[in-house]
Amino acid sequence: MSALLRQNDRALVGASPIFEEREAGMNGPGVSTKPKMGAGITVRNLSRHYGTTKAVDDVSFSVEAGEFLTLLGSSGSGKSTTLMMIAGLVEPSAGQILIDGKDVSQLVPEKRNLGVVFQSYALFPHMNVFDNVAFPLKMRGISRAEIERRVKATLEMVELDSRRGYRVGQLSGGQQQRIALARALVFEPPVLLMDEPMGALDRRLREQLQREVKEIQQSLGITVIYVTHDQEEAMLMSDRVGIMAEGRMQQIGAPREIYEAPRTPFVAAFLGESNFLRVRQTATGWEVCPDGAANSAGSLEAMVRPEDLHLLSPGQTAALSLEGVVRYVEFPGGAMRLLTDTPAGPVEVRLHRHEAGTLREGERVTLGWSDRDMVLFGAEGRARQETAP
C-alpha cells in the first residue's frame, strides 16, 4: 500500500457511525427522502508556517450548516493546506477549527467525523468497488448486513451498484471519482471536504460530475468545503466562494457578488476577464485617461468586464466611451472576443456574434459602457463607491 494511502487511512475511516434507522416509505434501502442538516464550521486565525514560509497566514471564515463553500486559488495559495488542516491531516501553527461550536483543532482525523475526497481519490487498488466503499464501515466493526445495506444504498446514489465487483483499475476516471465520493459519504458525515477531485477529468465529464455532486450535496443537506483552481467550477457549484492568494483570504462571498463587486484589483483580475483603465471625474461625468496619464492627479483605477462593453454606432452615446482599432477577432464559441488597441491601452471586448457582425482586424470602433458597470479602486487598492455628477 502506498505511503499516500497509509497517510490518509485515518481520514477515510471517519468517526463513529451516524446512520439512523430509516422510516418506511424510503426510495431504496437506507436512503432517506428527508435532507439531513450538515454541521457549521468556524475557522479562526488559522496559520501554517514551514520555517519562514507562511503557507496559510491568519485565515478566518465560517461555513453555515448545509452550505457549499469553495476555496478558490492558484497553486501555492494555501487553499489545500487550509482544507488539510480542517481534515486534521496537517497540524496548524496557530488558530482554531470549530465544528458546530466544538474546538476540534487537537482531534485526530478519525474523531472529526468528516468525509474526505482527495485529489488522487486514494482508492485501494487491491480492493474491489464494494470493499473500497465499505472500508470506513469495516474499520469500525459494523455488522456485515448493515455494511451491505449502506454500501448498496450509497452505490445506488452514485449509480455504480452494478460495478460493485470491479477492481479500481477497471474503472474510468469518472467512475473512480464516484467511488471516492461514495466512500466519503457511506457513513453520512455532516461535512464533506473535497480537494480538487475533478482536476484530471476531461471537460464534459467534469461538468457532468459537478452537477451530480451538487445534487447529492443538496439532497443530503451536508456541508461541503471544496478546493479548486477552476474559476468556472467554483462559480457553478458554490453557495459562496473564498478567494485565496499568498496564504490569505482575499474575499469571500456569493459568486455573483464577488464577480460584480470585487474588493481589490487582484480579485477582479483573478475571477473572470477584466479591463483596467484610469478614469477621472469631470463636471459632466467620467472620462477615460490616456495610457500615458496613468498617474494623473485625481484619476482612479477602474475595472470593466469585457461583456459590459458595447459597440457604439455613429451618433450613439454612452456614459463612457473609447475609440480603438481592432487588433484581432476570435470566436471561441458562444460570443465573439475582440482585442482593441485604444489610447488607454489594450481593451478586450466580448460581444454577441450578431452584434460583432463582420468586424475585421484594423477596423476602427467606438466602445461604450455605463458607469454602473465599472468598479473603481482608490489609491489604497480597495473598491470604492462613486456616483457620476
C-alpha positions as a printed Julia matrix, in Angstrom:
389×3 Matrix{Float64}:
   0.0    0.0     0.0
   1.37   3.39   -0.92
   2.56   5.94    1.62
  -0.21   8.28    0.47
  -2.9    5.71    1.25
  -1.36   4.95    4.66
  -1.25   8.65    5.45
  -4.89   9.17    4.54
  -6.37   5.98    6.04
  -7.43   7.72    9.23
  -9.35  10.39    7.35
 -11.1    7.74    5.26
 -12.35   5.87    8.32
 -14.43   8.75    9.66
 -15.82   8.85   13.17
 -18.5    6.86   14.94
 -21.39   5.92   12.64
 -24.24   8.38   12.47
 -26.56   6.4    10.2
 -30.08   6.43   11.58
 -32.74   3.79   11.12
 -34.9    4.78    8.16
 -38.63   5.15    8.24
 -40.93   3.18    5.96
 -41.59   4.6     2.52
 -37.95   5.11    1.52
 -36.77   5.37   -2.07
 -34.5    2.37   -1.62
 -32.57   0.67    1.19
 -31.0    3.12    3.59
 -31.89   6.21    1.55
 -33.87   8.89    3.33
 -36.01  11.33    1.38
 -35.58  13.95    4.1
 -32.39  16.02    3.76
 -30.0   15.85    6.7
 -28.55  19.04    8.09
 -24.81  19.47    7.9
 -22.57  20.94   10.54
 -21.38  24.52   10.78
 -17.63  25.19   10.62
 -15.69  28.12   12.0
 -12.04  28.77   11.19
 -10.34  31.34   13.42
  -6.95  32.9    12.72
  -5.66  29.7    11.16
  -1.99  29.63   10.16
   0.52  27.09    8.93
   4.19  28.01    8.66
   7.02  25.97    7.18
  10.1   27.7     8.52
   9.79  31.29    7.31
   7.24  30.36    4.63
   3.65  31.22    5.52
   1.59  28.63    3.63
  -1.55  29.84    5.42
  -1.46  33.18    7.19
  -4.15  34.15    9.73
  -7.18  32.88    7.8
 -10.66  33.21    9.29
 -14.05  32.27    7.83
 -17.22  30.41    8.69
 -19.4   27.95    6.81
 -23.09  27.59    7.54
 -24.6   24.15    8.07
 -25.61  22.74    4.69
 -23.61  25.32    2.73
 -21.33  24.64   -0.24
 -18.19  26.77    0.12
 -15.35  26.66   -2.39
 -11.81  27.77   -1.62
 -10.53  29.09   -4.95
  -6.95  29.97   -5.74
  -3.92  29.23   -7.85
  -1.19  26.77   -6.9
   0.51  27.81   -3.66
  -2.38  30.0    -2.5
  -2.9   27.96    0.69
  -6.3   26.52   -0.19
  -5.36  22.83    0.03
  -3.31  23.35    3.19
  -6.32  25.03    4.77
  -8.52  22.08    3.82
  -5.99  19.56    5.15
  -5.85  21.41    8.48
  -9.65  21.21    8.73
  -9.4   17.48    7.95
  -6.78  17.04   10.68
  -4.08  15.85    8.27
  -1.92  18.96    8.7
  -1.27  20.46   12.12
  -1.92  24.22   12.37
   0.85  26.51   13.58
  -1.83  28.68   15.16
  -5.58  29.16   15.2
  -8.74  27.19   15.88
 -11.12  24.95   13.94
 -14.62  24.56   15.33
 -17.32  22.14   14.14
 -20.77  23.02   15.45
 -19.08  25.16   18.08
 -16.73  22.41   19.32
 -12.99  23.02   19.05
 -11.55  20.09   17.09
  -8.13  21.63   16.45
  -6.36  18.97   18.53
  -8.5   15.99   17.49
  -7.1   13.27   15.23
  -8.79  12.97   11.81
 -10.95   9.95   12.67
 -12.51  11.83   15.59
 -13.69  14.78   13.48
 -16.45  12.91   11.61
 -15.55  14.38    8.22
 -15.81  12.8     4.8
 -12.79  13.49    2.6
 -12.28  13.1    -1.15
  -8.65  13.55   -2.15
  -7.26  14.84   -5.42
  -5.82  11.39   -6.15
  -9.06   9.67   -4.95
  -6.81   7.45   -2.71
  -8.7    4.3    -3.71
  -7.26   0.92   -2.74
  -6.19  -0.82   -5.97
  -6.19  -4.3    -4.38
  -9.85  -3.97   -3.35
 -12.97  -4.07   -5.47
 -15.54  -1.28   -5.56
 -17.65  -2.73   -2.75
 -14.71  -3.16   -0.39
 -13.39   0.33   -1.12
 -16.71   1.89   -0.18
 -17.17  -0.44    2.78
 -13.71   0.34    4.2
 -14.78   3.05    6.71
 -17.58   0.83    8.0
 -15.43  -2.31    8.33
 -12.82  -0.38   10.29
 -15.49   0.49   12.84
 -16.84  -3.01   13.25
 -20.23  -2.51   11.62
 -22.1   -5.77   11.01
 -21.9   -7.4     7.59
 -25.64  -6.99    6.98
 -25.52  -3.31    7.85
 -22.45  -2.77    5.67
 -24.25  -4.42    2.75
 -27.25  -2.16    3.24
 -25.27   1.05    3.49
 -22.85   0.32    0.66
 -25.67  -0.71   -1.66
 -27.59   2.5    -0.9
 -24.54   4.68   -1.45
 -23.51   2.94   -4.67
 -27.06   3.33   -5.97
 -26.86   7.03   -5.17
 -23.78   7.39   -7.39
 -25.25   4.94   -9.94
 -22.48   2.35   -9.66
 -24.04  -0.56   -7.78
 -23.67  -2.66  -10.93
 -19.87  -2.19  -10.69
 -19.53  -3.35   -7.08
 -17.31  -6.31   -8.03
 -14.97  -4.34  -10.31
 -11.38  -3.53   -9.4
 -10.28   0.1    -9.37
  -8.15  -0.43  -12.47
 -11.25  -1.49  -14.42
 -13.0    1.84  -13.81
 -12.87   5.06  -15.8
 -11.71   8.29  -14.2
 -15.27   9.45  -13.7
 -16.27   6.15  -12.09
 -13.28   6.31   -9.75
 -14.34   9.79   -8.73
 -17.83   8.5    -7.92
 -16.42   5.64   -5.85
 -14.24   8.06   -3.87
 -17.33  10.18   -3.25
 -19.37   7.14   -2.21
 -16.69   6.07    0.28
 -16.64   9.56    1.79
 -20.44   9.58    2.16
 -21.15   5.99    3.24
 -21.04   6.83    6.97
 -23.12  10.0     6.42
 -20.73  12.65    7.68
 -22.25  16.09    8.25
 -19.27  17.67    6.46
 -17.58  16.68    3.2
 -14.13  18.0     2.25
 -13.07  17.76   -1.42
  -9.58  18.61   -2.64
  -9.63  19.24   -6.42
 -11.32  15.88   -7.11
 -12.08  16.61  -10.77
  -8.78  18.06  -11.9
  -7.82  15.02  -14.0
 -11.15  14.66  -15.83
 -12.0   15.97  -19.29
 -14.26  18.99  -19.55
 -17.52  17.26  -20.46
 -17.22  14.63  -17.74
 -16.15  17.27  -15.24
 -19.27  19.34  -15.96
 -21.5   16.29  -15.58
 -19.95  15.34  -12.25
 -20.12  18.91  -10.99
 -23.9   18.79  -11.37
 -24.1   15.37   -9.75
 -22.01  16.39   -6.73
 -24.12  19.5    -6.22
 -27.36  17.5    -6.47
 -26.1   14.93   -3.96
 -24.99  17.67   -1.57
 -28.38  19.36   -1.74
 -30.31  16.11   -1.33
 -28.31  15.1     1.75
 -28.13  18.59    3.22
 -24.47  18.21    4.14
 -21.86  20.94    4.43
 -19.19  20.93    1.71
 -15.82  22.68    1.61
 -14.42  22.27   -1.89
 -10.97  23.23   -3.16
 -10.27  24.09   -6.8
  -8.22  26.34   -9.07
 -11.02  26.25  -11.68
 -12.95  29.52  -11.62
 -15.91  28.22  -13.59
 -16.21  25.17  -11.34
 -16.25  27.4    -8.26
 -18.85  29.76   -9.72
 -21.19  26.97  -10.83
 -21.14  24.77   -7.75
 -20.83  27.1    -4.78
 -23.15  28.98   -2.48
 -20.12  31.1    -1.6
 -16.56  31.32   -2.85
 -13.47  32.24   -0.85
 -10.61  33.51   -2.99
  -7.17  32.79   -1.55
  -3.73  34.09   -2.52
  -0.37  34.02   -0.75
  -1.87  32.15    2.18
  -4.56  34.71    2.92
  -8.29  35.0     2.29
  -8.72  37.84   -0.2
 -12.52  37.92   -0.39
 -15.42  35.63    0.42
 -18.99  35.91   -0.8
 -21.61  34.67   -3.23
 -20.2   34.03   -6.73
 -22.13  36.86   -8.38
 -21.31  39.25   -5.55
 -17.57  38.68   -5.92
 -17.73  38.87   -9.71
 -19.71  42.11   -9.8
 -18.19  43.78   -6.74
 -14.57  42.66   -6.27
 -12.89  44.41   -3.36
  -9.42  44.6    -4.88
  -7.82  44.68   -8.34
  -6.36  41.24   -7.6
  -9.8   39.68   -7.07
 -11.16  41.49  -10.12
  -8.35  40.14  -12.3
  -8.39  36.65  -10.83
 -12.1   35.97  -11.22
 -13.12  36.22  -14.85
 -11.72  38.55  -17.5
 -11.29  42.25  -16.85
 -10.02  45.5   -18.31
  -8.25  48.03  -16.1
  -8.36  51.69  -17.1
  -7.62  55.02  -15.45
 -10.62  57.34  -15.22
 -11.27  60.76  -13.75
 -14.4   62.61  -12.81
 -15.33  65.79  -14.68
 -18.16  68.27  -14.38
 -20.26  66.19  -16.76
 -19.34  62.65  -15.76
 -16.43  60.25  -16.13
 -13.74  60.23  -18.78
 -11.01  57.75  -19.61
  -7.42  58.88  -19.15
  -4.87  58.2   -21.9
  -2.41  55.42  -21.18
   0.4   57.9   -20.51
  -1.69  59.72  -17.88
  -1.95  56.74  -15.56
  -0.77  58.74  -12.55
  -2.58  61.97  -13.34
  -3.98  63.84  -10.35
  -7.49  62.79   -9.37
  -7.56  59.66  -11.5
  -8.78  56.31  -10.23
  -8.27  52.78  -11.41
 -11.43  51.33  -12.93
 -12.31  47.77  -13.87
 -14.87  46.93  -16.54
 -15.73  43.42  -17.71
 -15.39  42.63  -21.44
 -19.06  41.64  -21.67
 -20.15  45.06  -20.34
 -18.59  46.88  -23.3
 -20.64  47.59  -26.43
 -20.01  48.89  -29.92
 -21.43  52.38  -30.42
 -22.96  53.33  -33.74
 -22.26  56.81  -35.23
 -24.13  59.37  -33.13
 -24.78  56.92  -30.3
 -23.54  57.93  -26.83
 -22.74  56.23  -23.54
 -21.66  57.31  -20.06
 -18.09  56.41  -21.01
 -16.63  55.8   -24.45
 -13.31  54.98  -26.01
 -12.16  54.76  -29.61
  -9.94  51.93  -30.76
  -8.69  49.76  -33.57
  -9.45  46.05  -33.72
  -6.23  44.05  -33.29
  -7.86  40.63  -33.66
 -11.24  38.89  -33.63
 -11.75  35.4   -32.18
 -14.75  33.11  -31.99
 -14.2   30.52  -29.22
 -17.89  29.66  -29.32
 -20.92  31.49  -27.95
 -19.55  35.04  -28.04
 -17.05  36.9   -30.2
 -13.86  38.07  -28.5
 -12.14  41.24  -29.7
  -8.91  42.84  -28.64
  -8.78  46.54  -29.43
  -5.89  48.98  -29.22
  -7.03  52.24  -27.64
  -5.37  55.42  -26.3
  -5.89  53.91  -22.83
  -4.15  50.66  -23.77
  -5.4   47.25  -24.97
  -9.08  46.61  -24.21
 -10.78  43.23  -24.55
 -14.42  43.09  -25.62
 -16.87  40.21  -25.65
 -19.84  40.61  -27.98
 -22.73  38.51  -29.15
 -21.84  37.26  -32.61
 -24.74  39.22  -34.13
 -23.53  42.45  -32.51
 -19.99  41.85  -33.72
 -21.25  41.43  -37.28
 -18.4   41.24  -39.79
 -15.74  43.11  -37.84
 -12.24  42.64  -39.17
  -8.73  43.37  -37.97
  -7.75  47.01  -38.47
 -11.3   48.41  -38.29
 -11.93  51.45  -36.12
 -14.59  51.08  -33.43
 -16.06  53.12  -30.6
 -16.61  51.28  -27.33
 -19.14  52.42  -24.77
 -20.25  51.35  -21.31
 -22.29  52.5   -18.33
 -20.67  53.95  -15.24
 -22.74  51.43  -13.27
 -20.78  48.63  -14.91
 -17.34  49.69  -13.71
 -15.73  49.12  -10.34
 -13.49  51.89   -9.02
 -10.44  51.35   -6.84
  -8.89  54.05   -4.69
  -5.2   54.7    -4.15
  -5.16  52.07   -1.41
  -6.31  49.45   -3.91
  -9.7   48.91   -2.3
 -13.0   49.16   -4.14
 -14.89  52.38   -3.56
 -18.33  53.6    -4.43
 -18.61  56.66   -6.66
 -21.5   58.28   -8.45
 -21.31  60.41  -11.52
 -22.24  64.07  -11.0
